Amino acid sequence: MANFNVYFNTKKYFISQLFSNFVPVKNKVFMANITFHNEPASTAGELPKVGTIAANFVAVGGDLKEKSLSDYQGQRVVLNIFPSVDTGVCAASVRRFNQEAANLPNTKVLCISKDLPFAMTRFCGAEGLNNVEVLSDFRGDFSKKYPLELLDTPLKGLLSRAVIVLDEEDRVLYTEQVEEITHEPDYEAVLSALK
């Protein structure tokens, strides 16, 4: 019997060691592989899948009050996500979405970055942008619910460039993780998803 216990315990130990590094797929974190100036860049995770219900989040508006996705219930929502409004490409996306938002009934365009609300509000005020709403993730949980934070590159810690389109019930209609951070999103695809 003693020999059996040694054999059994040895085999049990071997099997436990064999599978000790095994991680079930449901817990595995997948990262988006994108580029910044053609150099590899990674995000903390991926965009939500089309057809799923978007996670509620908290971010800070230009008035320093916390806002959540649930505040826009019953409206279509475009999440325009970017590193910083102080870059040319990010500023261009905010301007373009502001222009398009004027013709999108029952649709809110939320421009989200880790910029301070002051900077985002100042930019929109100077540019006369009234059709978009700015939200800052500087003290919210947006990047925890939507793991788009850059893990490397000089932009490490900022959000990557992405767009998520939601219907009136927060169902994901369209997503785009822009493959090269220095490029603008596909505006036509966003508008098509809203038709």
N, C-alpha and C positions, 0 to 999 in steps of 0.2 A: 504494500500500500504506500509506503514511504517513497518508493521509486515513482509510482504513479503521480503523487503530489508534486514531486520535483519536476517531472516531465510536464505536467499540466501547468504549473506555475511558470515554468520557463517558456512554454508555448504562449501562455496568456501575456507574459511580459513582452515577448517578441511581437505579438500582434498589436499590443498597445503602442509599442515603439514605431511599428510600421505605419500606423494610422495617426500618430500624434500630431503630424503637421497637416492632416487632412482638414480642409475647411469646406463645409457644405456650400454648394453654389448659391443657395438663397442668402447666405451671409457675405458672399464675396462682393467686394466693392470694385466696380468697373470704372475706369477713368477715361475721360475723353482725351484722345491724342490729337493735339492741334499744333500749330506753329506760331511763333512770334518772330517776324523778320526771317522766315524760313528756317528757324531753329526749332527743334522739338520743344513742345510745352505740354504740360499735363494739368488737368483739373482734378478736384477732389472726388468727382463722381460724374454722373451723366444726367442728361435732361430727362424729365418724366416721359413716359411712353404715350404716344398718341392714343386717345380713347380712355385714358385713366383720368381720375379726378385729381385736380391739382391740389397740392398741400397748402393749407392756410399758412400765412407767414405774417410777421410783424416787421415793419420798417418805419423810418421816421420821415415825415413830410417836411416840406419847406417851412411850415409853421412850427416845427419842432414837436409836433404831436405825433403819437404813434398811430399808424394806419395798418390795417390788415387786409388781406385779400377779401375777406368776408364783407368788408365795407363796400365792395363793388358788386355784391350779389345782384343778380338779375340783369347785369350788363356784360357785354362781351369785353374781354380784356386782352390787350397786347402788352406783354412784358418785354420791354426793350432793355436788355441787360448789357452793361459795358464796363470797361475798366475805370475810366475817368472822363468827365465832361471837358477836362482841360486838354484833351488831345483832339487833333483835327478830325479823325475818323469818328470818334464818339460824338463830337459836336455836330458833325454832318448827319449822323443818324438821328439825333434829337431834332434837328431842323427838319429833316425829311418826314419823320413821323408826325411832327407838329403840323406840317402841310397836309399830309394824308388824313390825319385825324379829323380835320374840319369837314371831311366828306364821309365820315363813317358814323352812321346813326347808331345810337345805343352802344357806343364803344368808348372805352377809356384806354388811353395809352399811358402806361406807367413806365417811366424811365428810371432804372434802378442801377445804382453803383455804390461804391463805398466812399464816394466824395461826401464831404460834410454838406448838410442841407443848405448852409449859407452859400457855398460855392455854386451849387446847382440852381438855387433860386436867383442868385446874382446873374448867372449865365442866361437863364430864361428871360429875366427882366430886361437885360441889355439887348437881347435878340428879339424881344417882343413875342415870345412863344407862349401862347395862352391855351393851346389845345392839348398839351401833354401835362402830366403831373409827375413831379420828381419825388423819388423816394430814396432815402439813404439807408444803407445797411451798416452804418457805423456803430449802431447799438441794437440792431434788430436781430432776427433769427433767419433772415432770408437765406444766407449762405449755408445754414445748417439744414434747411428744408430743401434747398436747391443747391447741391454741392458743385457749384461752378467756380469756386475760388481757385485761382492759379497756384500751383504748388512749386513752381520754379520760374525761371526767367527773371529779368529785372522787374517784372510786374507781379512777382510773388506776393500773395495776400490780397490782390485785387480780384474782381470778378472777371471772368472771360466774356467775350462777346457772344451773345446768344439772343434768340427771340423765342418766346412761347406765346401762342395764341389760344385763348380760352373762350368757350361759349358762355351763355348766360348762367349755366349751372356748373361752371368751373371745370368742364370736361376739356381736356387738351385736344385741340383741333390740329395744331401744327407746332413743330419745333425746328429750330435750326441752331446748331452749334457752329458758329462761323469757323471754318477750318484754319484760316490765317487771321490772327487777331487784328492785323493792320488793314483788313478788308471790311467793307460795309456788308450788312446783311442783305439777303435777297428780298427786297421790298415787294416785288411783284408776287412772289410766293406767299408772303404775308397777306397781301390784299386779296389774293385769290382764295385763301383759306377763310376769309371773312365774307365771301360772297354767298 
